[in-house]
Amino acid sequence: MALSDADVKTALITMYIIGIICLGITFFLLDKVNGQFFTKFSTGLIAIVLIMGVILVNLFSLS
């Protein structure tokens, strides 16, 4: 059971890091293409990254 918990934590951390990288790339591309950082798409990505952060904090505080 502990091994599967560690696997889930590793997967969540990996997904969170990938989300942050995608968010950074999106901000860079939006700045180059449109000249603005925030669009509906980037705001949605920010919301997803924040939700993942809350899940990670709760996951590690419960352990």
C-alpha positions in Angstrom: 0.0 0.0 0.0 2.8 2.4 0.8 4.5 1.7 -2.5 1.3 2.7 -4.4 1.0 5.9 -2.3 4.5 6.8 -3.3 3.7 6.1 -6.9 0.7 8.4 -6.8 2.7 11.2 -5.2 5.4 10.8 -7.8 2.8 11.0 -10.6 1.1 14.0 -9.1 4.4 15.9 -8.7 5.3 15.0 -12.3 2.0 16.3 -13.6 2.4 19.5 -11.6 5.9 20.1 -13.0 4.6 19.5 -16.5 1.8 21.9 -15.9 4.1 24.6 -14.7 6.4 24.1 -17.7 3.4 24.3 -20.1 2.2 27.4 -18.4 5.6 29.1 -18.8 5.7 28.1 -22.5 2.2 29.3 -23.0 3.0 32.7 -21.5 6.1 33.0 -23.7 4.2 32.1 -26.9 1.3 34.4 -26.1 3.6 37.3 -25.5 5.4 36.7 -28.8 2.2 36.1 -30.8 -0.4 38.4 -29.3 1.7 40.8 -27.2 -0.3 39.9 -24.1 0.2 37.3 -21.4 -3.3 36.6 -20.1 -6.0 35.1 -22.3 -8.9 32.7 -21.4 -6.6 29.8 -22.2 -3.8 30.9 -19.9 -6.2 31.7 -17.2 -7.6 28.2 -17.4 -4.1 26.8 -17.2 -3.4 28.9 -14.1 -6.5 27.5 -12.5 -5.5 24.0 -13.2 -2.0 24.5 -11.8 -3.5 26.1 -8.7 -5.9 23.2 -8.2 -3.0 20.7 -8.6 -1.0 22.7 -6.0 -3.9 22.5 -3.5 -4.2 18.7 -4.1 -0.4 18.3 -3.6 -0.4 20.3 -0.4 -3.3 18.3 1.0 -1.7 15.0 0.0 1.5 15.8 1.7 -0.1 17.2 4.8 -2.2 14.1 5.3 0.8 11.8 5.2 
